Amino acid sequence: MTVSRFYPRRDVMSLRDAMDRLFEESLARPAREWDDRTSARESRLPLDVYTTSEEIVILASLPGLTPDEVDISIEGDALTISGELRGPLENVDYVFQERSFGRFSRTLTLNVPVDVERVEASFENGVLTVVLPKSERDRPRVIKVEGR
């Protein structure tokens, strides 16, 4: 059995070097290499969702798209928003390329019954707004208490 001395400064430095190498190899890749790896998969659409007593409202930023390029469907208690953001320009040399592109999709499970017949979707200035009216049976009711 070999006994080796523990040198904290030397061992911690090697751990730090290993962490630096890990970050360099995984995060600090050139933009083209990173995009080539991620553009083939479908990305998750970021959303803002809020509720009122009568409805659920969903907001999504979709710059450069038209209403015809966005698909919205409701099946059971699942709402899905999907589409495709246009790819980067060709024959240009990007200095920065940070905007995502490609297929996107987001499915939300609605934990409140909604009136599917009255769902509305609008598209203005690149912002998609979906309004889902809650069904009558789920809306809060105010019951007046009467005295005698």
N, C-alpha and C positions, 0 to 999 in steps of 0.2 A: 504494500500500500504506500502510495506516495502522498506526502503531506505538502501542501503548498500554502504559502502565506497569502493572506487576503490583503490586498492593497486597494483601499476604497477609491482613491483618486484615479488610479489606472483603470479599475473595473468600471467606474461610473463614466469615465471618458469613452470607453469602448461602447457602452450602452448608448451614450449620446450620439456617437458616430453612427451606430446602427439605426437609431431613430431618424437622424438626418438623411441617411441613405434611403430609408423607407419612404420618407416624405418626398424626396427628390424623384424616386422612381414611380410613385403613385400619383402625385399631385402636380408636380412641376413639369409636365410634358408640354411640348409645343402644341399650340391650338389645333393644327391640322391633325396631328396624331390623335389627340383627344376626341375631336369631332368625328374622325373616321370610325373610332371605336364605338361612340355613343349614338351616331346618327341612324344606325340601322335599327335600333330598338325604339319602341313607342315611348314617348315621354309622358309624364304625369302633368296634367293641366292644373296650375295653381288657381284656387278659387277663394272668394269671400262669400260666406253664407251667414245670413242672419234671419231671425224670425220675429214676427209680430204676433199679436193675438189672432190674426186672421190669415196669415200667409207665411210661407218660407220664400226668401229671396236669395238667388244665387247670382253672383257677379263674376265674370271672367274677362280678362284682358286678352284680346285676340287681334293685335294690330295687323293691318294689311289684308284681313280677310273680309269677305262679303257674307251676307246671311246665307247664301246658297252653299257656301263652303263649310258650314257647320252643321253637324247632325246631332239631334237631340231625340232621345227615345226614353219611354217609361215602360218598364215591364214589371208588373207586380209592384214591389216596393223599391225597385232600383231605377234610378235616373242615370242615364249615360249621356255625356257630351263628348263628341269626338270630331276630328277633322285633321287637316294637315297644314302646317305653316310652311310657306315657300322656302326653298333652299337658298343658299348664298349665291351671289352673282358669280358668273363664270368669267374667266379670263381677266381677273383682277388679283392683285396681291394684297391681301388684308394685312393691316397693321394690327388691328384688334378685330376679333370676331367673337362676340359674347352672346349675341342673340341666338336662342335655340331655334331649330327648324326640324321639320319632319312630322311624322304622325304623332298625334296626341290623343289621349283619352282619359276620361275620369268618370268613375261610376260611384254614385253615392247611394247608400241605403237610407231610405226615408223612414224614420222612426215614428212618423205621424201620418195618418191617412190623409191623402190629398184628393181634391176633386179634379180628376184627370181631364174632364171635359172643359174646365175653365183655365187650364194652364196657359200662360202667355209667355212668349219670348220676344225680346226686341234687341236690336243691334244699333248702337249709336256711338260714333267716334271710336270704333274699335273695341267697345265694351259690350259684351253680351250680358243681358239681364234676363233671367228666367224667374217668373213669379208663379209659385205653386200655392193656390188657395187651399187652406186646410178644409177638410170636410166638416160639415155642420156638426156632426156628433163629437168632434174633437175640440171644437172651439170652446173657450171658457164662457160660462154663462153666469150672469149676475142675478142672484135671486134676492128679491127684495123681502126683507123681514117686516111683517106687519104686526103692530101691537094692538091689544084689545083694551 
